[in-house]
Structures are given as C-alpha cells and as structure tokens.
Amino acid sequence: MTESTRADTIKHAKKNRSLLGLLSDIPTLVTDLVKGEIALLKRELIDKAKVFGIGAGLAVGALLFLFLMLLCLIGAGIAALSLVMPLWLAALLVAALFLVIAGILGFLAYKQIKKGLPPLPKQTIDSVKSDIKAVKGVGRIPRSDVGGRS
C-alpha cells in the first residue's frame, strides 16, 4: 500500500506557481526533510549498534579464554608442586594456547569496536549540515540527494 503525500503533489505541480502556493508547501517539505533525517539517524545508529554487539561478543570470548587459561595455570601449579613430572609442562602448553586464542580474540574485538567509534551518527550530522546550508542558500544540493531518502 503506497501512501501519496502532499510532497508528491508538490513535485508534479506546475512550474509557474504563486508565492503563496510556494510558501504553503514549506511545512510539508520541512516535515518530509525531518522524517528523512530521522530515518537516516535510525539506520545509522542500528548499524553502529551491530558493530558494537559483534565487538562485545568477541571481548566476551576473549575473557572466557583468559578464564580457562587461569584454570590451566592453577592446574599447572598444582601439578608442579605435587608431582615432579611432565604433567605440569602439558598444563603450561594448554595455558599458552588459551593465551594465544585470547590474544587473537581480544585483537579482533579491539578492531571491531574501533570501527564503530565514535558512536556519533556522522552521515546524519553531515546531511543535516548540508540541509541547513541549502535552506540558507549557501552551497548546493548534491544530485544524489535530490529525489528523496529512504
């Protein structure tokens, strides 16, 4: 179901319109502009939240492997103290493996979280700035923006 808005009728109106007709279109155009900016803001914040969610999941994975490494170190310490045998060496090797895995996951988490920083909606801010310039009559409206936003 498509909804026809007043802005659609404005686009198809005759080129020679009165000043009052043009002024009456301003509230609709401003409303459509604000709705477009809000939709862009929502989409951008959802994308940033997804990036932070992935980074947080990787960080939790790194913490899990650090905990497992700690358990192995405790087991290695017990084995080293109670028996003078190669059992403690095996426990140290497993702990080293967990440390490497935790390091890899931690690095991936850092890179993923860094991608989402700063958590500001940069595209929306830039778009609003260009809209303000266009309303003031400073600068130009880019051709890719003309025709609507999703």
C-alpha positions in Angstrom: 0.0 0.0 0.0 1.6 3.2 -1.1 0.7 6.4 0.6 0.5 9.6 -1.5 1.8 12.6 0.3 1.4 16.3 -0.3 5.1 16.4 -1.2 4.4 14.1 -4.2 1.8 16.5 -5.5 4.2 19.4 -5.0 6.7 17.7 -7.2 4.2 17.3 -10.0 2.8 20.8 -9.8 3.1 23.4 -12.5 6.3 25.4 -12.7 4.6 28.8 -12.5 3.1 28.9 -9.0 2.2 31.9 -6.9 4.4 32.9 -3.9 1.6 31.9 -1.5 1.4 28.5 -3.1 5.1 28.0 -2.7 5.0 29.3 0.9 2.2 26.9 1.7 4.4 24.0 0.6 7.2 24.8 3.1 5.7 23.0 6.2 5.3 19.8 4.2 8.7 20.0 2.8 10.3 20.6 6.2 8.2 17.7 7.7 9.4 15.4 4.9 13.0 16.6 5.4 12.8 15.9 9.2 11.3 12.5 8.6 14.1 11.6 6.2 16.8 12.7 8.7 15.2 10.7 11.4 15.1 7.6 9.2 18.8 8.1 8.3 19.6 8.6 12.0 17.8 5.3 13.0 19.6 3.3 10.2 23.0 4.7 11.2 22.5 4.0 14.9 21.3 0.5 14.2 24.5 -0.1 12.1 26.7 1.2 14.9 24.9 -1.0 17.5 25.5 -4.1 15.4 29.2 -3.3 15.2 29.4 -2.8 19.0 27.5 -6.0 19.5 30.0 -8.0 17.5 32.9 -6.4 19.3 31.3 -7.1 22.7 30.8 -10.8 21.8 34.4 -11.1 20.7 35.5 -9.5 24.0 33.4 -11.9 26.0 35.1 -14.8 24.1 38.5 -13.4 25.0 37.5 -13.2 28.6 36.3 -16.8 28.6 39.6 -18.0 27.2 41.5 -15.9 29.8 39.5 -17.6 32.5 40.3 -21.0 31.0 44.0 -20.0 30.9 43.8 -19.2 34.6 42.3 -22.6 35.3 45.1 -24.2 33.4 47.7 -22.2 35.3 46.2 -23.3 38.6 46.3 -26.9 37.4 49.9 -26.4 36.3 50.9 -25.0 39.6 49.2 -27.9 41.5 50.8 -30.5 39.2 54.2 -28.8 39.5 54.1 -28.8 43.3 52.6 -32.2 43.8 54.5 -34.2 41.3 57.8 -33.6 39.7 56.7 -35.0 36.4 56.0 -33.7 32.9 52.2 -33.2 33.7 52.8 -29.6 34.6 54.5 -28.9 31.2 51.4 -30.1 29.4 49.2 -27.8 31.5 51.5 -24.9 30.7 51.3 -25.6 27.0 47.5 -25.6 27.1 47.6 -22.4 29.1 49.8 -20.9 26.4 47.4 -22.0 23.7 44.5 -20.3 25.6 46.6 -17.2 25.9 47.2 -17.0 22.2 43.5 -17.6 21.5 42.5 -14.8 24.0 45.0 -12.5 22.4 43.6 -13.1 18.9 40.0 -12.6 20.1 41.0 -9.5 22.0 42.7 -8.0 19.0 39.6 -8.7 16.8 37.3 -7.2 19.5 39.5 -4.1 19.6 39.4 -3.7 15.8 35.6 -4.3 15.7 34.9 -1.7 18.5 37.3 0.8 16.9 35.3 0.6 13.7 32.2 1.9 15.5 33.9 4.8 17.2 32.9 7.5 17.6 29.3 6.4 18.2 28.0 9.5 16.5 25.7 9.4 13.5 28.2 11.1 11.2 26.2 10.7 8.0 23.1 12.2 9.6 25.1 15.1 11.0 26.7 15.8 7.6 23.3 15.5 5.9 21.7 17.9 8.4 24.5 20.4 7.9 24.1 20.3 4.1 20.3 20.7 4.5 20.8 23.8 6.7 23.2 25.2 4.1 20.7 24.5 1.3 17.9 26.2 3.3 20.1 29.2 3.9 21.0 29.3 0.2 24.7 28.6 0.8 26.2 25.8 -1.3 24.4 23.3 -3.5 22.2 20.3 -3.0 24.1 17.2 -4.3 22.3 15.5 -7.2 22.4 12.1 -5.4 20.3 13.5 -2.6 17.6 15.1 -4.8 14.6 12.8 -5.1 14.2 11.5 -1.6 15.7 9.5 1.1 14.9 6.1 2.5 
